[in-house]
Amino acid sequence: MILRVLLIVAALLVVDNNKQMDCHAFSATSSSAKTTPSKSILYMSTSETESRPAKEERYVPKWKKKATLAETIGQDLDPQDKGLVGSVPITFQQGEGENATRIETTAIPGQSLKLVASQAGQFIKYGCGKGECGTCEALCNGKYLRPCIDSVPVDLIPDATTGEYAPLVIQVKGTRAKVVSSGKFFSVKSFILGFWNNLLGMAGFVRDRRAARKNWEERMKNEEDILKLTMEKKRRKREAAERAATENK
């Protein structure tokens, strides 16, 4: 079975290489060939550029990431200009030192930090969403919190003179999130990974089957032992009954 899978993978690689060679040969032929003026009524173009075959358009993804309001205007906007309301200034910081990125926004006391980060455009990687795994854990003014379940504190005390709240700096974990547009439906790599996954699945099936068979054999042996003990107990009871009947006679 493994040999058959390897042969199929090798055949797919050979086909892919042949396609690439054909594409290179076609491009080289089309670039070196010279066209002559046509006298046909249906084909009136006589230039070399127009007579060449049209270049095949590359695949255009159906879904693309939309530009934000700041990217559309071309400048950073204040939270008020973005339509965000709130009296508590919050700064999301990702990274440390000169390479750190900061996003400033405002929030309302008691507002979900997950919603605040989403409105500000701060990406945070979440896991369970219940505050158990700690994937989204962040550091806020020396205290750890989990934005998936925590909210803006409601017991903040504003400054006595200005009446404004002290800013909250939330340091989130650095991520390497990358938006990837949809591409080809299949490729040689996807076929190889598919066969590899199937091979792992078959190996796991054989392993689990062996374990299940061993368990079944143990159960059958235990049932046979129980059957033998039951038959022995019945035989003793029968012998005792026969012995009692003989003594009564």
Backbone as CSV, one residue per row, in Angstrom:
resi,resn,N_x,N_y,N_z,CA_x,CA_y,CA_z,C_x,C_y,C_z
1,MET,0.822,-1.205,0.000,0.000,0.000,0.000,0.865,1.267,0.000
2,ILE,1.929,1.260,0.805,2.817,2.419,0.861,3.535,2.618,-0.472
3,LEU,3.939,1.503,-1.105,4.591,1.604,-2.412,3.658,2.211,-3.447
4,ARG,2.382,1.834,-3.402,1.419,2.385,-4.348,1.255,3.888,-4.152
5,VAL,1.207,4.332,-2.897,1.077,5.757,-2.614,2.285,6.523,-3.119
6,LEU,3.498,5.971,-2.887,4.710,6.637,-3.364,4.742,6.733,-4.883
7,LEU,4.277,5.691,-5.571,4.238,5.731,-7.030,3.284,6.802,-7.538
8,ILE,2.133,6.937,-6.886,1.161,7.959,-7.303,1.723,9.354,-7.082
9,VAL,2.388,9.568,-5.942,2.988,10.874,-5.661,4.072,11.198,-6.679
10,ALA,4.907,10.214,-7.030,5.951,10.447,-8.025,5.351,10.793,-9.383
11,ALA,4.258,10.109,-9.747,3.601,10.409,-11.022,3.052,11.831,-11.038
12,LEU,2.474,12.282,-9.920,1.964,13.651,-9.853,3.091,14.668,-9.982
13,LEU,4.239,14.403,-9.355,5.370,15.314,-9.478,5.873,15.384,-10.907
14,VAL,5.917,14.251,-11.605,6.365,14.234,-13.000,5.407,15.033,-13.877
15,VAL,4.093,14.869,-13.647,3.107,15.607,-14.445,3.244,17.097,-14.221
16,ASP,3.451,17.508,-12.943,3.604,18.926,-12.642,4.853,19.502,-13.301
17,ASN,5.959,18.761,-13.294,7.181,19.237,-13.946,6.994,19.364,-15.456
18,ASN,6.281,18.411,-16.056,6.029,18.479,-17.497,5.192,19.705,-17.853
19,LYS,4.200,20.020,-16.989,3.383,21.207,-17.251,4.224,22.472,-17.187
20,GLN,5.128,22.544,-16.191,5.977,23.723,-16.085,6.908,23.844,-17.289
21,MET,7.460,22.716,-17.755,8.339,22.761,-18.927,7.576,23.201,-20.163
22,ASP,6.315,22.712,-20.320,5.507,23.122,-21.466,5.214,24.609,-21.424
23,CYS,4.945,25.138,-20.224,4.657,26.569,-20.103,5.882,27.394,-20.469
24,HIS,7.093,26.970,-19.996,8.322,27.686,-20.348,8.595,27.619,-21.849
25,ALA,8.377,26.454,-22.437,8.613,26.314,-23.878,7.647,27.169,-24.674
26,PHE,6.383,27.234,-24.233,5.389,28.042,-24.941,5.727,29.520,-24.860
27,SER,6.169,29.972,-23.658,6.527,31.388,-23.510,7.743,31.738,-24.358
28,ALA,8.735,30.812,-24.406,9.928,31.082,-25.220,9.580,31.130,-26.700
29,THR,8.699,30.238,-27.161,8.302,30.204,-28.572,7.530,31.462,-28.952
30,SER,6.608,31.867,-28.057,5.794,33.038,-28.371,6.612,34.324,-28.378
31,SER,7.677,34.397,-27.541,8.500,35.603,-27.507,9.443,35.685,-28.697
32,SER,9.915,34.533,-29.218,10.884,34.542,-30.314,10.219,34.562,-31.687
33,ALA,8.964,34.161,-31.763,8.296,34.095,-33.061,7.960,35.503,-33.554
34,LYS,8.079,35.728,-34.847,7.738,37.009,-35.472,6.536,36.785,-36.373
35,THR,5.618,37.740,-36.316,4.396,37.623,-37.107,4.510,38.487,-38.347
36,THR,3.795,38.092,-39.363,3.756,38.845,-40.613,2.391,39.473,-40.764
37,PRO,2.308,40.552,-41.496,1.005,41.214,-41.687,0.005,40.251,-42.294
38,SER,-1.199,40.301,-41.797,-2.262,39.415,-42.263,-3.106,40.135,-43.291
39,LYS,-3.531,39.397,-44.298,-4.386,39.928,-45.336,-5.812,39.456,-45.191
40,SER,-6.120,38.797,-44.129,-7.468,38.286,-43.943,-8.415,39.425,-43.614
41,ILE,-9.662,39.305,-44.034,-10.675,40.322,-43.755,-11.063,40.285,-42.288
42,LEU,-11.096,39.051,-41.714,-11.509,38.912,-40.328,-10.433,39.392,-39.373
43,TYR,-9.186,39.328,-39.769,-8.082,39.732,-38.905,-7.396,40.923,-39.566
44,MET,-7.712,42.122,-39.100,-7.237,43.339,-39.742,-5.969,43.886,-39.091
45,SER,-5.527,43.325,-37.943,-4.363,43.857,-37.253,-3.095,43.409,-37.959
46,THR,-2.135,44.332,-38.116,-0.864,44.015,-38.764,0.318,44.228,-37.836
47,SER,0.096,44.669,-36.582,1.220,44.907,-35.671,1.604,43.622,-34.974
48,GLU,2.899,43.547,-34.592,3.396,42.366,-33.925,2.787,42.220,-32.528
49,THR,2.538,43.346,-31.848,2.013,43.289,-30.480,0.597,42.749,-30.468
50,GLU,-0.241,43.188,-31.381,-1.632,42.757,-31.402,-1.781,41.333,-31.910
51,SER,-0.823,40.851,-32.706,-0.947,39.511,-33.251,-0.525,38.433,-32.264
52,ARG,0.170,38.816,-31.165,0.588,37.825,-30.183,-0.618,37.352,-29.377
53,PRO,-0.571,36.113,-28.905,-1.696,35.629,-28.095,-1.808,36.417,-26.799
54,ALA,-3.036,36.643,-26.370,-3.284,37.423,-25.155,-2.740,36.680,-23.936
55,LYS,-2.132,37.431,-23.045,-1.566,36.839,-21.842,-2.682,36.407,-20.904
56,GLU,-2.557,35.220,-20.403,-3.597,34.684,-19.525,-3.612,35.443,-18.201
57,GLU,-4.799,35.887,-17.805,-4.922,36.644,-16.570,-4.743,35.718,-15.380
58,ARG,-4.091,36.255,-14.341,-3.863,35.477,-13.121,-5.150,35.418,-12.317
59,TYR,-5.187,34.441,-11.443,-6.386,34.239,-10.639,-6.612,35.431,-9.701
60,VAL,-7.815,35.956,-9.684,-8.176,37.076,-8.825,-9.006,36.538,-7.673
61,PRO,-8.549,36.666,-6.424,-9.329,36.145,-5.293,-10.677,36.819,-5.215
62,LYS,-11.669,36.058,-4.803,-13.029,36.585,-4.688,-13.177,37.461,-3.463
63,TRP,-12.509,37.068,-2.374,-12.615,37.819,-1.125,-11.278,38.475,-0.825
64,LYS,-11.292,39.749,-0.533,-10.104,40.495,-0.171,-10.372,41.282,1.106
65,LYS,-9.293,41.573,1.821,-9.408,42.344,3.046,-9.770,43.784,2.700
66,LYS,-10.834,44.290,3.326,-11.272,45.644,3.065,-10.388,46.647,3.803
67,ALA,-10.222,47.816,3.198,-9.414,48.867,3.808,-10.184,49.519,4.949
68,THR,-9.455,49.895,5.987,-10.070,50.568,7.114,-10.331,52.026,6.775
69,LEU,-11.022,52.717,7.695,-11.329,54.124,7.461,-10.062,54.954,7.400
70,ALA,-9.085,54.659,8.296,-7.821,55.399,8.283,-7.037,55.144,7.001
71,GLU,-7.055,53.889,6.500,-6.347,53.580,5.259,-7.017,54.245,4.067
72,THR,-8.336,54.387,4.103,-9.042,55.038,3.001,-8.733,56.524,2.940
73,ILE,-8.719,57.173,4.113,-8.444,58.606,4.152,-6.961,58.886,3.973
74,GLY,-6.118,57.973,4.467,-4.682,58.160,4.338,-4.028,58.782,5.543
75,GLN,-4.722,58.829,6.677,-4.139,59.385,7.884,-4.817,58.753,9.092
76,ASP,-4.115,58.813,10.240,-4.662,58.264,11.475,-5.741,59.195,12.023
77,LEU,-6.790,58.614,12.542,-7.901,59.386,13.082,-7.974,59.227,14.587
78,ASP,-8.518,60.238,15.241,-8.744,60.155,16.671,-9.913,59.221,16.943
79,PRO,-9.973,58.660,18.166,-11.115,57.787,18.486,-12.455,58.472,18.297
80,GLN,-12.520,59.792,18.582,-13.786,60.500,18.409,-14.156,60.605,16.941
81,ASP,-13.138,60.816,16.082,-13.415,60.893,14.647,-13.866,59.554,14.084
82,LYS,-13.423,58.465,14.709,-13.847,57.136,14.268,-15.244,56.781,14.753
83,GLY,-15.788,57.589,15.631,-17.115,57.303,16.159,-17.110,56.525,17.452
84,LEU,-15.926,56.351,18.074,-15.825,55.626,19.340,-16.056,56.596,20.497
85,VAL,-16.860,56.163,21.445,-17.165,57.000,22.596,-16.626,56.313,23.837
86,GLY,-16.342,57.104,24.859,-15.844,56.562,26.111,-15.018,57.596,26.837
87,SER,-14.879,57.405,28.128,-14.133,58.347,28.958,-12.829,57.765,29.481
88,VAL,-12.592,56.460,29.260,-11.388,55.805,29.758,-10.415,55.633,28.593
89,PRO,-9.278,56.330,28.594,-8.298,56.144,27.509,-7.572,54.809,27.654
90,ILE,-7.501,54.077,26.558,-6.859,52.767,26.547,-5.843,52.734,25.416
91,THR,-4.676,52.189,25.711,-3.613,52.032,24.715,-3.251,50.558,24.622
92,PHE,-3.432,49.979,23.449,-3.023,48.594,23.202,-1.589,48.614,22.677
93,GLN,-0.696,47.951,23.380,0.716,47.894,22.997,1.096,46.471,22.651
94,GLN,1.741,46.319,21.513,2.197,45.008,21.049,3.684,45.085,20.762
95,GLY,4.488,44.344,21.530,5.930,44.403,21.399,6.526,45.349,22.422
96,GLU,7.836,45.473,22.391,8.546,46.319,23.332,9.600,47.144,22.598
97,GLY,9.949,48.263,23.214,10.999,49.105,22.656,10.549,49.891,21.443
98,GLU,11.498,50.107,20.523,11.205,50.910,19.335,10.293,50.181,18.352
99,ASN,10.309,48.866,18.382,9.486,48.095,17.449,8.052,47.907,17.934
100,ALA,7.712,48.468,19.080,6.370,48.288,19.633,5.356,49.100,18.825
101,THR,4.191,48.521,18.630,3.082,49.205,17.966,2.027,49.544,19.007
102,ARG,1.484,50.745,18.912,0.506,51.217,19.891,-0.742,51.703,19.178
103,ILE,-1.880,51.324,19.707,-3.167,51.762,19.186,-3.927,52.400,20.342
104,GLU,-4.298,53.657,20.198,-4.996,54.383,21.246,-6.483,54.450,20.933
105,THR,-7.293,54.285,21.947,-8.738,54.332,21.804,-9.355,54.725,23.138
106,THR,-10.648,54.797,23.178,-11.369,55.106,24.407,-12.457,54.062,24.614
107,ALA,-12.856,53.894,25.873,-13.857,52.892,26.203,-14.714,53.387,27.356
108,ILE,-15.797,52.663,27.587,-16.726,52.968,28.665,-16.470,51.992,29.803
109,PRO,-16.489,52.424,31.054,-16.328,51.478,32.171,-17.353,50.359,32.107
110,GLY,-16.862,49.121,32.245,-17.717,47.956,32.145,-17.830,47.372,30.756
111,GLN,-17.243,48.034,29.749,-17.290,47.536,28.371,-16.328,46.376,28.186
112,SER,-16.705,45.394,27.382,-15.873,44.219,27.148,-14.580,44.614,26.447
113,LEU,-13.455,44.121,26.970,-12.167,44.413,26.346,-12.049,43.788,24.960
114,LYS,-12.706,42.670,24.760,-12.698,42.042,23.435,-13.364,42.948,22.411
115,LEU,-14.467,43.581,22.800,-15.151,44.504,21.907,-14.332,45.770,21.686
116,VAL,-13.672,46.261,22.738,-12.843,47.462,22.617,-11.689,47.210,21.646
117,ALA,-11.025,46.053,21.778,-9.917,45.735,20.881,-10.393,45.585,19.443
118,SER,-11.555,44.981,19.256,-12.086,44.805,17.904,-12.424,46.145,17.271
119,GLN,-13.015,47.068,18.031,-13.349,48.380,17.490,-12.105,49.199,17.178
120,ALA,-11.050,49.028,17.986,-9.810,49.788,17.764,-8.951,49.200,16.653
121,GLY,-9.252,47.980,16.224,-8.452,47.345,15.179,-7.249,46.608,15.705
122,GLN,-7.237,46.252,17.002,-6.138,45.512,17.605,-6.409,44.013,17.495
123,PHE,-5.523,43.293,16.824,-5.697,41.852,16.668,-5.225,41.144,17.930
124,ILE,-6.065,40.287,18.479,-5.730,39.457,19.630,-6.120,38.026,19.288
125,LYS,-5.211,37.112,19.496,-5.481,35.709,19.218,-6.218,35.089,20.402
126,TYR,-7.390,34.509,20.111,-8.208,33.888,21.146,-8.185,32.380,20.984
127,GLY,-8.462,31.691,22.089,-8.506,30.231,22.079,-9.884,29.716,22.434
128,CYS,-10.084,29.410,23.710,-11.354,28.833,24.143,-12.467,29.857,24.201
129,GLY,-12.148,31.123,24.435,-13.160,32.160,24.562,-13.865,32.156,25.903
130,LYS,-13.391,31.354,26.839,-14.010,31.252,28.162,-13.056,31.625,29.290
131,GLY,-11.855,32.100,28.947,-10.898,32.512,29.964,-10.179,31.374,30.649
132,GLU,-10.123,30.203,30.009,-9.503,29.036,30.635,-8.133,28.709,30.049
133,CYS,-7.950,28.889,28.760,-6.707,28.448,28.123,-5.576,29.468,28.275
134,GLY,-5.897,30.748,28.394,-4.870,31.776,28.535,-4.213,32.197,27.239
135,THR,-4.813,31.886,26.094,-4.217,32.280,24.817,-4.203,33.793,24.646
136,CYS,-5.250,34.464,25.086,-5.379,35.909,24.899,-4.859,36.709,26.087
137,GLU,-4.174,36.075,27.017,-3.758,36.749,28.249,-2.898,37.980,27.942
138,ALA,-3.210,39.095,28.617,-2.507,40.352,28.405,-2.155,40.960,29.753
139,LEU,-1.254,41.949,29.709,-0.775,42.611,30.929,-1.282,44.043,30.931
140,CYS,-1.995,44.423,31.993,-2.564,45.765,32.100,-2.136,46.383,33.421
141,ASN,-1.236,47.372,33.334,-0.769,48.105,34.520,-0.289,47.161,35.617
142,GLY,0.487,46.133,35.220,1.073,45.220,36.195,0.187,44.061,36.585
143,LYS,-1.015,43.957,36.053,-1.927,42.866,36.380,-2.297,42.111,35.106
144,TYR,-2.383,40.786,35.226,-2.746,39.962,34.074,-4.261,39.869,33.964
145,LEU,-4.725,39.937,32.740,-6.158,39.800,32.476,-6.349,39.035,31.178
146,ARG,-7.577,38.641,30.948,-7.920,37.879,29.743,-9.048,38.605,29.013
147,PRO,-8.731,39.246,27.887,-9.712,40.086,27.201,-10.970,39.355,26.767
148,CYS,-10.921,38.036,26.633,-12.112,37.323,26.161,-13.246,37.380,27.168
149,ILE,-12.939,37.538,28.458,-13.989,37.570,29.479,-13.923,38.831,30.340
150,ASP,-12.768,39.498,30.407,-12.631,40.679,31.261,-13.173,41.919,30.565
151,SER,-13.439,42.937,31.366,-13.984,44.191,30.857,-13.242,45.358,31.481
152,VAL,-13.562,46.548,31.017,-12.937,47.756,31.556,-13.382,47.925,33.015
153,PRO,-12.445,48.131,33.942,-12.835,48.255,35.360,-13.843,49.379,35.581
154,VAL,-14.778,49.131,36.479,-15.805,50.132,36.793,-15.475,50.900,38.062
155,ASP,-14.409,50.496,38.759,-14.047,51.154,40.009,-12.890,52.130,39.836
156,LEU,-12.690,52.606,38.619,-11.626,53.578,38.389,-12.012,54.927,38.982
157,ILE,-11.032,55.604,39.551,-11.270,56.904,40.183,-10.660,57.986,39.295
158,PRO,-11.440,58.944,38.828,-10.882,60.004,37.979,-10.019,60.965,38.782
159,ASP,-9.202,61.713,38.064,-8.330,62.691,38.709,-9.172,63.811,39.336
160,ALA,-8.752,64.268,40.500,-9.550,65.256,41.243,-9.551,66.609,40.555
161,THR,-8.485,66.966,39.884,-8.378,68.294,39.259,-8.920,68.302,37.834
162,THR,-8.509,67.321,37.035,-8.934,67.298,35.625,-10.228,66.529,35.410
163,GLY,-10.541,65.601,36.300,-11.742,64.791,36.129,-11.606,63.716,35.070
164,GLU,-10.384,63.448,34.623,-10.152,62.438,33.588,-9.559,61.176,34.223
165,TYR,-9.810,60.068,33.563,-9.277,58.790,34.045,-7.828,58.622,33.588
166,ALA,-7.066,57.892,34.401,-5.699,57.558,34.011,-5.729,56.544,32.872
167,PRO,-4.846,56.687,31.906,-4.862,55.755,30.762,-4.487,54.343,31.187
168,LEU,-5.144,53.371,30.547,-4.848,51.953,30.768,-4.013,51.448,29.597
169,VAL,-2.843,50.920,29.906,-1.953,50.364,28.880,-2.067,48.848,28.935
170,ILE,-2.595,48.276,27.884,-2.783,46.829,27.792,-1.750,46.269,26.816
171,GLN,-0.836,45.477,27.333,0.226,44.888,26.512,-0.212,43.491,26.086
172,VAL,-0.488,43.327,24.795,-0.960,42.058,24.255,0.215,41.272,23.702
173,LYS,-0.008,39.982,23.501,1.039,39.108,22.988,1.292,39.385,21.517
174,GLY,2.553,39.276,21.128,2.900,39.432,19.729,2.476,38.220,18.925
175,THR,1.915,38.450,17.770,1.460,37.380,16.891,2.042,37.577,15.509
176,ARG,2.007,36.512,14.760,2.460,36.548,13.369,1.302,36.253,12.446
177,ALA,0.191,36.903,12.718,-0.999,36.681,11.903,-0.774,37.247,10.504
178,LYS,-1.147,36.478,9.524,-0.972,36.885,8.133,-2.236,36.539,7.369
179,VAL,-2.804,37.551,6.717,-4.009,37.340,5.929,-3.617,36.769,4.577
180,VAL,-4.109,35.613,4.268,-3.774,34.923,3.029,-5.012,34.868,2.158
181,SER,-4.911,35.398,0.950,-6.043,35.340,0.031,-6.189,33.938,-0.519
182,SER,-7.390,33.626,-0.938,-7.644,32.308,-1.499,-6.902,32.154,-2.815
183,GLY,-6.359,30.982,-3.059,-5.596,30.739,-4.276,-6.158,29.570,-5.057
184,LYS,-5.280,28.669,-5.485,-5.713,27.528,-6.268,-6.523,26.566,-5.416
185,PHE,-7.436,25.879,-6.093,-8.268,24.911,-5.387,-7.449,23.687,-5.000
186,PHE,-6.474,23.316,-5.828,-5.631,22.170,-5.515,-4.251,22.406,-6.111
187,SER,-3.293,21.639,-5.597,-1.927,21.699,-6.106,-1.267,20.360,-5.826
188,VAL,-0.042,20.208,-6.295,0.692,18.969,-6.052,0.947,18.791,-4.556
189,LYS,1.226,19.903,-3.882,1.461,19.829,-2.434,0.223,19.352,-1.701
190,SER,-0.961,19.832,-2.131,-2.193,19.395,-1.463,-2.431,17.905,-1.679
191,PHE,-2.104,17.387,-2.874,-2.252,15.957,-3.121,-1.312,15.153,-2.219
192,ILE,-0.063,15.627,-2.098,0.904,14.915,-1.253,0.452,14.919,0.198
193,LEU,0.001,16.088,0.682,-0.472,16.158,2.066,-1.722,15.313,2.269
194,GLY,-2.580,15.248,1.238,-3.762,14.405,1.353,-3.415,12.932,1.480
195,PHE,-2.485,12.469,0.640,-2.056,11.070,0.752,-1.366,10.812,2.089
196,TRP,-0.592,11.776,2.547,0.093,11.606,3.828,-0.919,11.506,4.973
197,ASN,-1.936,12.358,4.943,-2.967,12.288,5.983,-3.713,10.958,5.936
198,ASN,-4.011,10.482,4.728,-4.682,9.186,4.613,-3.801,8.057,5.131
199,LEU,-2.488,8.163,4.846,-1.569,7.141,5.332,-1.513,7.136,6.857
200,LEU,-1.480,8.322,7.461,-1.504,8.400,8.924,-2.810,7.859,9.485
201,GLY,-3.910,8.151,8.787,-5.203,7.636,9.245,-5.264,6.120,9.207
202,MET,-4.726,5.522,8.130,-4.725,4.061,8.046,-3.832,3.442,9.119
203,ALA,-2.675,4.075,9.368,-1.799,3.564,10.428,-2.474,3.649,11.793
204,GLY,-3.168,4.752,12.040,-3.889,4.872,13.299,-5.023,3.880,13.410
205,PHE,-5.687,3.609,12.279,-6.772,2.619,12.297,-6.239,1.240,12.637
206,VAL,-5.096,0.862,12.044,-4.500,-0.449,12.342,-4.090,-0.536,13.804
207,ARG,-3.482,0.546,14.321,-3.061,0.544,15.718,-4.257,0.399,16.660
208,ASP,-5.306,1.188,16.416,-6.488,1.108,17.279,-7.186,-0.243,17.137
209,ARG,-7.149,-0.806,15.922,-7.776,-2.109,15.708,-7.053,-3.194,16.512
210,ARG,-5.729,-3.135,16.529,-4.976,-4.120,17.307,-5.278,-3.990,18.796
211,ALA,-5.340,-2.741,19.268,-5.656,-2.541,20.684,-7.056,-3.033,21.006
212,ALA,-8.010,-2.784,20.092,-9.377,-3.240,20.320,-9.460,-4.767,20.300
213,ARG,-8.702,-5.400,19.405,-8.706,-6.867,19.348,-8.122,-7.460,20.628
214,LYS,-7.062,-6.844,21.133,-6.478,-7.325,22.381,-7.477,-7.195,23.522
215,ASN,-8.175,-6.075,23.563,-9.192,-5.880,24.592,-10.317,-6.895,24.457
216,TRP,-10.705,-7.189,23.203,-11.785,-8.156,22.974,-11.356,-9.562,23.422
217,GLU,-10.123,-9.924,23.129,-9.632,-11.239,23.549,-9.603,-11.353,25.077
218,GLU,-9.195,-10.269,25.746,-9.204,-10.308,27.207,-10.619,-10.461,27.756
219,ARG,-11.559,-9.779,27.154,-12.952,-9.905,27.602,-13.485,-11.318,27.380
220,MET,-13.157,-11.898,26.225,-13.614,-13.255,25.952,-13.021,-14.247,26.948
221,LYS,-11.747,-14.034,27.304,-11.115,-14.917,28.275,-11.762,-14.789,29.641
222,ASN,-12.085,-13.551,30.040,-12.750,-13.353,31.328,-14.135,-13.992,31.340
223,GLU,-14.841,-13.888,30.217,-16.166,-14.494,30.142,-16.077,-16.029,30.209
224,GLU,-15.043,-16.587,29.566,-14.856,-18.034,29.659,-14.546,-18.467,31.094
225,ASP,-13.730,-17.680,31.797,-13.434,-17.998,33.198,-14.693,-17.926,34.054
226,ILE,-15.514,-16.898,33.808,-16.763,-16.775,34.558,-17.693,-17.948,34.252
227,LEU,-17.733,-18.376,32.983,-18.575,-19.508,32.607,-18.103,-20.791,33.295
228,LYS,-16.794,-21.004,33.362,-16.262,-22.192,34.022,-16.603,-22.189,35.516
229,LEU,-16.448,-21.023,36.165,-16.785,-20.937,37.586,-18.267,-21.174,37.824
230,THR,-19.101,-20.682,36.920,-20.549,-20.882,37.063,-20.905,-22.354,36.905
231,MET,-20.308,-23.001,35.888,-20.588,-24.422,35.686,-20.093,-25.244,36.876
232,GLU,-18.930,-24.904,37.424,-18.406,-25.616,38.593,-19.325,-25.431,39.800
233,LYS,-19.846,-24.233,39.975,-20.759,-23.990,41.100,-22.055,-24.779,40.944
234,LYS,-22.586,-24.839,39.717,-23.801,-25.618,39.470,-23.544,-27.117,39.701
235,ARG,-22.365,-27.599,39.278,-22.061,-29.013,39.462,-21.988,-29.363,40.945
236,ARG,-21.377,-28.510,41.733,-21.288,-28.769,43.168,-22.668,-28.766,43.812
237,LYS,-23.516,-27.830,43.408,-24.873,-27.796,43.960,-25.649,-29.056,43.575
238,ARG,-25.454,-29.526,42.344,-26.153,-30.734,41.904,-25.657,-31.958,42.665
239,GLU,-24.349,-32.029,42.852,-23.809,-33.152,43.620,-24.284,-33.124,45.070
240,ALA,-24.337,-31.931,45.633,-24.827,-31.826,47.009,-26.281,-32.231,47.112
241,ALA,-27.090,-31.882,46.113,-28.511,-32.270,46.130,-28.669,-33.785,45.997
242,GLU,-27.859,-34.375,45.105,-27.932,-35.818,44.931,-27.486,-36.528,46.186
243,ARG,-26.450,-36.028,46.856,-25.954,-36.649,48.086,-27.008,-36.566,49.203
244,ALA,-27.702,-35.429,49.260,-28.746,-35.265,50.270,-29.929,-36.188,50.003
245,ALA,-30.238,-36.362,48.716,-31.361,-37.269,48.387,-31.007,-38.716,48.689
246,THR,-29.746,-39.105,48.503,-29.309,-40.481,48.793,-29.360,-40.743,50.309
247,GLU,-28.934,-39.768,51.110,-28.949,-39.964,52.548,-30.390,-40.048,53.100
248,ASN,-31.313,-39.346,52.482,-32.700,-39.396,52.951,-33.350,-40.745,52.691
249,LYS,-32.872,-41.418,51.639,-33.426,-42.732,51.354,-32.925,-43.755,52.379
